[in-house]
Amino acid sequence: MKILIVEDDFKIREELKILLENEGYQAEVINSFQNIAQDIMNQEYDLLLLDINLPNENGFMICKEIKKYRQTPNYFCYK
């Protein structure tokens, strides 16, 4: 299973990647936050971990944009 991580905090992003890989998942990260929705759309993944508070963009709005073009399952939000 491939998990795509979209998190602007470097430490959190890297820790999530390490934890997921240690559990046997293939984890990829997005490091650029200029065109987040497009970068996500260019990736193949089974699960998307999307931060809500990203630079210049809102994770909810990104999710709505992605859902226009992909049959992404409903999402859950935590704070």
Secondary structure, DSSP 8 states (H G I E B T S, - for coil): -EEEEE-S-HHHHHHHHHHHHHTT-EEEE----SSHHHHHHTS--SEEEE-SEETTEEHHHHHHHHHHHS---------
